[in-house]
Amino acid sequence: MHRRIATDAIAEQFVEGREIYVGVLGNDRLTALPPRELVFELARPDMPLIATARAKHDLEYQKRHGIDQLAAENLPAHVSSTIAHLSKRIYRILGLTGYARLDYRLDREGRLWFLEANPNPEIATGEEFAAGAEQAGLSYPDLLQRILNLGMRGSDQGTA
């Protein structure tokens, strides 16, 4: 690969399983939003579930293949009880501020694999981050105001 493209390359292991997203808000005091899941309702059982750009952003492709993001349900008890704390720890270790989305895979053995942090996730209404905030009882206008407050103040003091 190095010779073919004449640059560095990263090889990653593909982890089969459920794609789980957790939004985190805050600078000093952190709030982990309820986990969301990318689901492929019409996928063949043997099809590897990969969140490609088309799967995430192409509405026609999503409709054709039954792709949606929903509240993550029926998580193993050890995942449900630790994912919020784990997400906040990762957020702090990475030095994130304001808001971010952490992406995980939950494999068939119930192991949670941290994939990546997205420090600027899409926050449009209906997307994972905003849907998680709504699920937590934070309206869309209040979410946007909170993000603005976090960015302008640099801390959580006095935010909504």
Helices and strands as residue ranges (DSSP letters): H 2-5, E 18-25, E 31-32, E 36-40, H 53-57, H 59-65, E 67-71, H 77-93, E 99-106, E 112-118, H 128-135, H 140-153
